[in-house]
C-alpha cells in the first residue's frame, strides 16, 4: 500500500520545479498548493517497482488539505479518486497552516492496515521526520517500509535512515512532468 503525505509532497514539488526553472501545469495531475502526482502514472501501478511485489499494489492513499468551501473540497476528493487514489482531504482554517489531520490520518491508516495485516510493503511518500516513530512501529509489525521523496527538498535524514529502502523521486518526478502526454 502507498501512503502519500500530499500536503508536504505538493509543497516540496512546487519548490523543486521552481529551483529547476520548470513550471507545473494545473490540470488532472496538479492543483496548486493542494495536490500533485506524476502524469500518466496511476499510483497503484507505481507500487510495482520491485520484483518482491507480487502485484501492483492494493491501494494508494493521498492526504491533503486546503482552505476552501465544501464543494471545492469534494471536487479535490473526486480529482484524486479519478487519478487512482483513495483520498483524504481536510479543510484548513487558514491557508498558511499545515493541517494536523493529514499527518494523523496517514499515521492511523498506515498503522491500522499494518496491524490488520493488509499489506507486506508500505510505500511512504513523505519527508517529515515526525513519521520516524510510525515507521519504527510498522517495521515492528514485520512490514517492509519504503520511503520515496525528494532527497534535496524536504527529506528528513532520520526518516530516510529508519526506512528499509529509500528512493529519490526528484529525477523521476521531473522527467514524468517533462514527458507529460495527457491532461
C-alpha positions in Angstrom: 0.0 0.0 0.0 1.1 3.5 -0.6 0.6 6.4 1.8 1.2 9.9 0.4 1.6 13.0 2.6 0.2 15.0 -0.3 0.3 18.3 1.5 4.1 18.1 2.1 4.7 16.4 -1.3 3.0 19.2 -3.1 4.8 22.0 -1.3 8.2 20.3 -1.9 7.4 19.5 -5.5 6.5 23.2 -6.1 9.8 24.2 -4.6 11.7 21.6 -6.7 10.3 22.8 -10.0 10.8 26.4 -9.1 14.5 25.8 -8.3 14.7 23.7 -11.5 13.3 26.5 -13.6 10.3 24.4 -14.6 6.6 25.0 -14.2 3.8 22.6 -13.3 0.6 23.0 -15.3 -2.7 22.8 -13.4 -5.0 20.0 -14.5 -5.6 16.3 -13.9 -2.2 15.7 -12.1 -1.8 19.0 -10.3 -3.8 21.6 -8.3 -1.6 24.4 -6.9 -1.0 24.1 -3.2 -3.3 21.1 -3.0 -2.1 18.0 -4.8 0.5 16.8 -7.3 1.3 13.5 -8.9 3.4 12.1 -11.7 1.5 12.4 -15.0 0.3 9.3 -16.7 1.4 7.1 -13.8 -1.6 5.6 -11.9 -0.5 5.5 -8.2 -1.3 1.8 -7.6 0.7 0.8 -10.7 3.7 2.8 -9.4 4.0 0.5 -6.5 5.2 -2.3 -8.8 8.8 -1.1 -9.0 10.5 -4.1 -7.3 10.3 -7.8 -8.1 9.4 -8.7 -4.4 6.0 -7.2 -5.0 3.8 -9.9 -6.5 1.1 -7.5 -7.7 1.0 -3.8 -8.4 -0.3 -2.9 -5.0 -3.6 -2.9 -3.2 -4.4 0.7 -2.7 -2.8 4.2 -2.7 -3.9 6.8 -0.1 -3.4 10.5 -0.6 -3.8 13.0 2.3 -4.0 16.7 1.7 -5.8 19.9 2.9 -6.9 23.2 1.6 -8.8 26.3 2.7 -12.0 26.1 0.6 -15.7 25.6 0.7 -17.3 22.1 0.8 -17.9 21.9 -3.0 -14.3 22.6 -3.7 -13.1 20.1 -1.1 -15.4 17.5 -2.7 -14.1 18.4 -6.2 -10.5 17.7 -4.9 -11.6 14.4 -3.5 -13.1 13.5 -6.8 -10.0 14.6 -8.8 -7.7 12.5 -6.6 -10.0 9.5 -6.9 -10.0 9.9 -10.7 -6.2 9.5 -10.9 -6.4 6.4 -8.7 -6.1 7.5 -5.1 -8.2 6.8 -2.0 -8.4 10.5 -0.9 -8.5 12.1 2.5 -9.0 15.9 2.1 -9.1 18.1 5.1 -10.4 21.7 5.5 -7.9 24.3 6.7 -9.0 27.2 8.7 -6.1 29.4 7.5 -4.3 28.9 4.1 -0.9 29.3 5.7 -1.3 26.5 8.3 -0.4 22.8 8.0 -3.5 20.6 8.7 -2.8 18.1 11.5 -5.5 15.9 10.1 -3.1 14.9 7.3 -0.4 13.5 9.5 -2.8 12.0 12.0 -4.9 10.3 9.3 -1.9 8.9 7.4 -0.5 7.6 10.6 -3.7 6.0 11.7 -4.3 4.3 8.3 -0.7 3.0 7.9 -0.7 1.6 11.4 -4.2 0.1 11.3 -3.6 -1.6 8.0 -0.3 -3.0 9.3 -2.0 -4.4 12.4 -4.7 -5.9 10.3 -2.0 -7.5 8.0 -3.4 -5.8 4.9 0.0 -5.3 3.3 3.5 -6.6 3.3 5.1 -3.4 2.0 4.2 0.2 2.8 5.4 2.9 0.5 5.6 6.2 2.4 5.8 9.2 0.2 6.8 11.8 2.8 9.8 13.6 4.0 8.8 14.7 7.5 10.9 13.4 10.5 7.6 13.2 12.5 7.0 9.9 10.7 10.0 8.1 12.2 8.1 6.6 15.2 5.4 5.4 12.7 7.9 3.7 10.5 9.5 2.1 13.6 6.2 0.7 14.7 5.2 -0.6 11.3 8.6 -2.3 11.0 8.0 -3.9 14.4 4.9 -5.5 12.8 7.1 -7.2 10.4 6.4 -4.9 7.4 8.8 -3.5 4.9 8.7 0.3 4.7 10.0 2.1 1.6 10.3 5.8 1.7 10.1 7.8 -1.5 10.7 11.6 -1.6 12.9 14.4 -2.9 16.3 14.0 -1.3 17.3 17.6 -1.6 13.8 19.1 -0.9 12.5 18.4 2.5 13.6 14.9 3.3 14.5 14.3 6.9 17.6 12.2 7.1 16.3 10.3 10.1 13.2 9.2 8.2 15.4 8.1 5.3 17.6 6.0 7.6 14.8 4.4 9.6 13.1 3.0 6.4 14.1 -0.3 4.9 14.7 1.4 1.5 14.7 4.9 0.1 14.1 6.1 -3.4 14.8 9.6 -4.5 11.8 10.8 -6.6 13.5 14.0 -7.9 14.6 12.9 -11.4 11.7 10.6 -11.9 9.2 13.4 -11.0 10.9 15.9 -13.2 11.1 13.6 -16.2 7.5 12.5 -15.9 6.4 16.1 -16.0 8.7 16.9 -18.9 7.3 13.9 -20.8 3.7 14.6 -19.9 1.3 13.4 -22.6 -2.2 13.9 -21.4 -4.3 16.1 -19.2 
